[in-house]
Amino acid sequence: MKFFAKKIDRKLNAYQRELIETHYQEVENMYRQMRGWRHDYRNHIQTMKVYAINGDIEAIKEYLDELDTDLNTVDTVVKTGNAMADAILNSKISLAKSKNINVQIDAHIPVKLKMSELDLCVILGNLFDNAIEASLALPEEKRMIRVYMDMKNTQLYISFTNFTASNKMKKTGKLFKTTKGKGHGFGLVRIDNIIERLQGYLSRNSEDGAFTTEILIPQV
């Protein structure tokens, strides 16, 4: 029994390290794009100066449109008040958009959290990855992920909702049945373990073609 438990712990720890590396790589890619745009800023200004000297207003308009489109791909769209949450959410939004998934986020973390950044990263990263994976089974026009985060008194409230291909997913024990790879199960187990350790509350619900996960984590 102890051997089996240690084996599971090793797998969970390995999965956790892989997950964190993936999230930080996504964040690093996003900021690399931002640094690249800033590096080119002077060149952009010089180009538009030339257009202005030549009186080519139409060329300036077209160039500004191109820059606006380019900047939108690296713009930070979510500012929760928590640096780790911002990094994870913005990198996942970028990933979702690349897969033509509409994302709506209303997230506010106005206080310093008691929970570790590692736990926050694992929870948000897994929830977003699961929502993205489920959305890919739908036609592009039906893909939608909604995220809401805020403080409810002394607890951090997290809600993720995504549309699913089936009206109601089947549940096995505490978890809903999945067709994803073996790493997916460890992600759900990891979330459950964190919430239990932090003495929080977790609810998963599948109704009317939508899957919702709600979490409350005490911060006192």
N, C-alpha and C positions, 0 to 999 in steps of 0.2 A: 504493500500500500504506500509506504514511504517512497519507494523507488518510483512508483507511478506519479506521485505528487511532485517529486523533484523533476521528473521528466517534463511534466506539464509546465512547471515553473520556468524551466530552461527554455521551452518553446515560447512561452509568453514573453519572457525577457528578450529573446532574440527577435520576436515580432515587434516588440516595443521599440528596440533599437532601430530596426528597419523602418518603422513608421516615422520615428523622429527624423531620421536621415532624409526620408522622402519629403516630409513637410519643410524642413529647412532648405532642401534643394529647390523646392518650388518657390520659396520665399527669396532665395538667392537669385534665381532666374528672373524673378520680377524686378528686384532691385538692380540687377545687371542691366536690364532694359532701361530702367530709369537713369542709371549712370551714363549709359550710352547716349540717351537723348540729351542729357545735360552737356555731355562732351561735345555734341554736334551743334549746340545752341549758337555759338559764335558764327559757325559756318552758315546757319540758317539766316542769321541777321545780315551777314555780308551779302548773301544771295538776294535777299529782299531789297537791300540798299541799291544793288545794281539795277533791279527792276524799277525801283523808284526813280533813279537817275535817268533811266530811259523813258520814264513816264508810262510804263507798261502796267497799268492798274489791274488789268484782267489777269496778268501773270501773277501778280501779288495775291489776288483773291484765290486763284487756283492753288498757289503754294501754301497759303494759310489753311485752306481746306484740307490739304494733304497732311499738314502738321497737326491739325486738330484731330484727324482720324488716327494718326500715329500716336499722339499723346493719350488718347482715350484708351489705348491698349495697355498702358502702364499706369494710368491714374489710380490713386488710392481712393476707392469708392466708399469704404467703410472706416469710420473713426469711432470706436467704441469707448475710448478712454483707457483701454488696456492694450499695451504694445503687442503682447503675444496673440491676443484674440484678433487684433488688426492684421497681423502677419498671416495667420492661418486663414482667416475669412477672406482676405483679399486675394491670396494665392489660389484658394479654392474657387472663388468667383471667376477668376481668370481662366481656370481650368474648365469650369462649367460652361462659360461663354464660348470657349473653343470647341465645345461639343454641342453648341446651339441649344443650351438649356437656359431658360429664363430664371433669374434669381431675384427674389425680393427679400431684402434684409432690413430689419429695424432692430438695431443692437446698441445697448447702452450699458456700460459698466462704470458707474460713477464713483466707485469706492475701490480701495486696494483690496484685492482678494486674499483670503487666508490660504486657499488651496494653492498648490504648486503650479508653476507654469507647465511642467511636464504633464500633470494630470489634465490641465486645461487643453493642452495640445492634443493629447490622446483622445479626449472626449470630442472636441470639435472636429478634429481631423477625420475620425472614424464616422461620425454622424454625416459629415458632408460627403465623404467617399461613398458611403452606402446610398445616400440620396442621389448622387450622380449616377451610380451604377444602375439603380432602379429606373431612373429617368431615361436611360438609353434604350430601354425596351419599348418606349413610346414613340409615336410620330413626333417630329420636331415641334409642331404647333401645339402639342399637348404637354411638353416638358416644362415643369415648373417646380422650383424649390423655394419654400418660404422659411425664413429663419427669424426668430424673435428672441432677444435676450435683454433682461433687465433685472433690477433688484426688486424683490417682493419682500418688503420689510427687511429682515436680516438674512434672506436667502437669495442666491443667484438662480434665476429662472432661465432655462434654456428650452426652446421649442424648435424642432425641425419637422417640416411637413413636405412630402413630395407625392406627386401623383404616381400611381402604379398601373401596370397592365391588367391586373385582376381587381375585381371589386372588393374582395376580402382575402387576405393572405392567410395561409394555414399556419397554426401555431404548434410547435413541438416543445413541450415543457414551458420554460419561461421565454423561449425565443421563437421568432417566426421563421418558417422554413425558407431556405435560400438556395439558389442554384449557383451561387458564386463559389470561388475557389476556397481552399482550406484555410487561407489566411483570414477570411471574412469572419469565421467563427471565433477566432482568437480576438479579433477586434471587438466583437460584441461582449465576449467574456471579460475583456480588459475593462470596458466601460462599466459593466456590472460590478466588477471587483472594486473599482475606484469609488463608485457611488456608495457601495456598501461600507467601504472603509471610512468614507467621509460622513457616514450616517445621513445620506441624502435619500431622495425619493426618485424613482424612475418608473415611467409608464410608457408602454408601446401599444398603439392602437391602429388597427387596419379596418377602415370603413369607407364605403362608397367610393372606391377607387383612389383613396388617399391613405398614406401611411404617416403616422405622427409619433414622434418620440418627445416626451416631456420630462424634464429633469429639474429638481430643486436641490440645491446644495447649500447647507448652512454656512454662514461666514462669520460666526461668532464662536 
